[in-house]
Amino acid sequence: MNLDEYTKEKIWQLLVEAVHASVMYPTHKAYTRDSIMPQKADVSANELAERLGMPLGEALIILSELTQERK
């Protein structure tokens, strides 16, 4: 399932709210944007989650938001 398919699900908004409530979310997002994406723009959610030790849901939200910001 790709990111577009995830965002069509009703539970997506609940996941976004939960991730945004995480204390580490702003730091993880900034690090992904500033350090990881410039080196590997096609990083997968699984790889990002493993690399930063975060839940897969958080990685999905971060990648989705960063992709939207780049458009």
Steps between C-alpha positions, in 0.01 A plus 500: 500500500644842407455826691207612284311183589565551873369858499166386359428296812286658774747400768772709333390819678511323836854387426599856403363633829682236702831562322472877537456450876834319524775699670760377250291567188640850422857380550452187290334699221773766494777239503333307220455816291847644564724193526340188356301624199790692342708181506222258408186663365329165446539373857223257590283528807635170631859614455430836666327332794792263553764768458344741750344243733150634455166333433413425138193722526715800589730431206200479266364834620837673477566376147147592393531853638846557355383377161207744513729787602728434202210533253 
